[in-house]
Amino acid sequence: MAAGRPIVASDREVLQEVLVHGENAILFEKGNVHDLRKKLTLIAGDHEKATALQTAVRKDAQKYTWKNRAQDILSFLNKNK
């Protein structure tokens, strides 16, 4: 995410906590090499879509800096005192 490159990733639940298909990444069906190839071909051939994904993922990456994660944890702990 921090590299700001278009992401093509498996549709695993754990990744879907951060990655949203079509918004900040392209997700393919896990274990499906044909779907992976299709999605890679899609992103390689659509410069506009790739640029939009790059912009979105760069913005979203800011939510996951160490500073922001620490603030989220502290906020959580303070709420549960």
N, C-alpha and C positions, 0 to 999 in steps of 0.2 A: 504494500500500500504506500509506504513512504517513498518508494521510487517513482510513484505516479505513472506507472505503466498500466495498460489495460490488463485486467486479470481474467484468466480463463481457469476455472477451478471446478473441482468435483462438487456435486450438490449435497455434500455431507451436512448433517444438521449442525455440527459444531461450527462449520464455516458460515452457515446461514445466519448465525448470530451477528455477523459483521458484514457479510457480502449479500447483496440483494441482486438477483438476476435482472439484467437489463438496466439497472440503476448505477451500480458501481462495479459490476463484474458480469461476466457471462458464465453461467454454471452449466456443466454437462452432467449427464446421468452417470453416477459412479459405476465404474467397471465397464462402461460402454465406450470402447475405443472408436466406434463409428460416430457416436455423438460428439466425442472430443474432436475428432477430425472435422466434423461439420462446423462446430463452434469456432475452431481455430481458423478455418477457411472463411467463415463469416466475418470475424474480426479483422483478419488480414486484408479482406477485400472491401471493407467499409471504413474509410478514413474518418468520416464524420462520426460514426458510432464509436470508433476507437478514441477519438479526441474527447467526446462527451464522457466516456468512461474514465479517461485519464483525469479530467477535471473533477469529476465526482469523487474518485478514489483519493485524489490528493487532498480534497477538502475533508473527506471522512477520516483520513489518517490522522488529522489533528485531534480527533476525539481520543486517540489511543496513545498519546505521548505519555512518558513516564509521569510527568507533572500532572496531567489530567487524570491518569489512573489513580495516582496518590490522592488527589483531591476527592475523587469519587469514593475511594475506600474510607477516607476520613469522614466524609459526609455520611456514609452508611453507618459507620461506627458511632458517630454522634447522634444519629437518629435512634439508635438502639441502646442507648444508655439506660 
